[in-house]
Amino acid sequence: MFQAQQALFIYCVSPVHMGAGTAIGLIDNPIQRERHTEYPMVAGSGLKGAVRHHFWSQLDDGSRKDKANLLNRLFGPDTNASDFAGAISFGDAQLVLFPVRCVKNAFVYATSPTALARAARTLALVGANPDWSATTVEASHCKFVNPALLNGDKLHLEAFEFTAQMDKELMKVSEWLSKHTLPSDTAYDFFREKLKMDLVLLSDEDFSYFVRNATVVEPHVRINNETGTADDGGLFYTENLPPESLLLAPVMASVERTTDKIRGDKARFDAEQALEIVLAGDGNGFGGLDGKLLQIGGDATTGRGQVICKVAG
């Protein structure tokens, strides 16, 4: 079905709320999570919608009518979706790194064997084969690359103490991620170096605890317009994926499926052309996703959902 594919890293620069739509716990507005791992994730449908809106927002009134046809060709029609499918497809964005508060260096980028193995699998499927090998760690232990993180021979994350071991294989992972997950702008120099030095591998059990219990939970209060004070019953809690989280999503493309009536005298896109426009831009008004700031999820008017996109490799 798909003839071209690539992987897109998504780095959170603000709290991100991709709502789950239902709440069964204490949090009124939880984020999306995988059923089997409970890791935070971003559904491909929501990501595709955010990307389409990102392209739409680049259009001015003069070019919107003509360019809207290009959006339909790439992403599918706004209405009458059964007429034809878009050429671009986004898979679910899976969690790779999660920031965890540390006694030293403010925070670390935590990951797990499962998170790394799934990232390596996605990258291999799109031909961006990383040069790291699988590694494991026991519960209550961790592997690291930067001795400056330690207190004595222990690593302290949140209120927990871990028996720490330096690992050369993990250093290969941190070096690869620091080169491929963030834009080359000088604004990201600090974070590239921190990712290279402050990566920590936790067991799947310990990592799962942090991704379930160390997210950003914010109270919201509805204000009465007349009194200027909080309305009774207006308090609710919203969960967010924290800044500095890193996710990875596959982006796939097929040959354009539109009819001659939709395209007019324009040639049909092949899969590589469609993927190139979305990721790198078309040089004619559309800027691609690579290295760009994108808003995903809810609460956009309060600065939530700001992420940086980076094509892998």
Backbone hydrogen bonds, N-H to C=O, Kabsch-Sander energy under -0.5 kcal/mol:
donor,donor_aa,acceptor,acceptor_aa,energy
3,Q,253,A,-1.8
4,A,253,A,-1.8
6,Q,251,V,-2.6
8,L,249,A,-3.1
9,F,310,K,-3.2
10,I,247,L,-2.7
11,Y,9,F,-0.5
11,Y,308,I,-2.7
12,C,10,I,-0.5
12,C,245,S,-2.5
13,V,306,Q,-2.6
14,S,306,Q,-1.0
16,V,241,L,-2.3
18,M,16,V,-0.7
19,G,17,H,-0.8
20,A,30,P,-2.0
28,D,237,Y,-0.5
29,N,237,Y,-2.2
32,Q,18,M,-2.1
34,E,39,Y,-2.4
38,E,34,E,-1.6
41,M,32,Q,-1.6
42,V,93,A,-1.7
47,L,43,A,-2.1
48,K,44,G,-2.6
49,G,45,S,-2.0
50,A,46,G,-2.1
51,V,47,L,-2.2
52,R,48,K,-2.5
53,H,49,G,-2.2
54,H,50,A,-2.0
55,F,51,V,-2.1
56,W,52,R,-2.4
57,S,53,H,-2.5
58,Q,55,F,-1.0
59,L,56,W,-1.7
64,R,60,D,-1.5
65,K,61,D,-0.5
67,K,63,S,-2.7
68,A,64,R,-2.2
69,N,65,K,-0.8
69,N,66,D,-0.6
70,L,66,D,-0.7
71,L,67,K,-2.0
72,N,68,A,-2.0
73,R,69,N,-1.9
74,L,70,L,-2.0
75,F,71,L,-3.4
76,G,72,N,-1.8
83,D,80,N,-2.3
87,A,73,R,-0.9
87,A,74,L,-0.6
88,I,74,L,-2.4
89,S,252,M,-2.9
91,G,250,P,-2.9
93,A,42,V,-2.8
94,Q,92,D,-0.6
94,Q,248,L,-2.6
95,L,40,P,-0.6
96,V,246,L,-3.1
97,L,246,L,-1.7
98,F,110,A,-2.4
100,V,108,V,-2.2
102,C,106,A,-2.1
103,V,156,H,-1.7
107,F,105,N,-2.9
108,V,100,V,-2.3
109,Y,198,D,-2.4
110,A,98,F,-2.8
110,A,108,V,-0.9
111,T,200,V,-2.0
116,L,112,S,-2.5
117,A,113,P,-2.4
118,R,114,T,-2.3
119,A,115,A,-1.8
120,A,116,L,-2.7
121,R,117,A,-1.9
122,T,118,R,-2.3
123,L,119,A,-2.5
124,A,120,A,-2.3
125,L,121,R,-2.0
126,V,122,T,-1.1
127,G,124,A,-1.2
128,A,123,L,-2.3
129,N,127,G,-1.0
141,H,138,E,-1.7
142,C,163,T,-2.2
143,K,201,L,-1.9
144,F,165,Q,-1.7
145,V,199,L,-0.6
149,L,146,N,-1.8
150,L,147,P,-1.8
151,N,154,K,-3.1
152,G,150,L,-0.6
153,D,151,N,-0.6
154,K,151,N,-1.8
155,L,162,F,-2.4
157,L,155,L,-0.6
157,L,160,F,-2.0
158,E,101,R,-2.1
160,F,157,L,-2.8
162,F,155,L,-2.8
163,T,140,S,-2.1
164,A,153,D,-1.2
164,A,162,F,-0.6
165,Q,142,C,-1.5
167,D,144,F,-2.0
171,M,167,D,-1.0
172,K,168,K,-1.2
173,V,169,E,-1.3
174,S,170,L,-2.5
175,E,171,M,-2.3
176,W,172,K,-2.1
177,L,173,V,-2.7
178,S,174,S,-2.2
179,K,175,E,-1.2
180,H,176,W,-1.4
181,T,177,L,-1.7
188,Y,185,D,-1.6
189,D,186,T,-1.7
192,R,188,Y,-2.4
193,E,189,D,-2.3
194,K,190,F,-2.3
195,L,191,F,-2.5
196,K,192,R,-1.8
197,M,193,E,-2.0
198,D,194,K,-3.6
200,V,109,Y,-2.6
201,L,143,K,-2.7
202,L,111,T,-2.9
202,L,200,V,-0.6
203,S,141,H,-0.6
207,F,203,S,-2.8
208,S,204,D,-2.2
209,Y,205,E,-1.5
210,F,206,D,-1.7
211,V,207,F,-2.3
212,R,208,S,-1.2
213,N,209,Y,-1.8
214,A,210,F,-2.5
216,V,240,N,-2.2
217,V,215,T,-0.6
218,E,216,V,-0.5
218,E,238,T,-2.9
220,H,236,F,-3.3
222,R,234,G,-0.9
224,N,229,T,-3.3
228,G,224,N,-2.5
231,D,222,R,-3.2
234,G,231,D,-1.8
236,F,220,H,-2.3
238,T,218,E,-2.6
239,E,29,N,-2.5
240,N,216,V,-2.8
241,L,16,V,-3.4
244,E,12,C,-3.0
245,S,242,P,-1.2
246,L,97,L,-2.2
247,L,10,I,-2.5
248,L,94,Q,-2.3
249,A,8,L,-2.4
251,V,6,Q,-3.5
252,M,89,S,-3.0
253,A,4,A,-2.8
254,S,87,A,-2.1
256,E,269,F,-2.7
257,R,85,A,-0.5
263,R,259,T,-2.1
264,G,260,D,-2.6
266,K,263,R,-1.3
274,A,270,D,-2.1
275,L,271,A,-2.3
276,E,272,E,-2.2
277,I,273,Q,-2.1
278,V,274,A,-1.7
279,L,275,L,-2.3
280,A,276,E,-2.8
281,G,276,E,-0.9
281,G,277,I,-1.1
282,D,286,F,-1.3
283,G,286,F,-0.8
287,G,285,G,-0.6
288,G,280,A,-0.6
289,L,278,V,-1.9
290,D,279,L,-2.6
291,G,309,C,-2.7
292,K,289,L,-2.5
294,L,307,V,-3.0
296,I,294,L,-0.6
296,I,305,G,-2.4
298,G,17,H,-2.9
302,T,299,D,-1.3
303,G,300,A,-1.6
304,R,299,D,-2.0
305,G,15,P,-3.0
307,V,294,L,-2.7
307,V,305,G,-0.6
308,I,11,Y,-2.8
309,C,292,K,-2.2
310,K,9,F,-2.2
312,A,7,A,-2.7
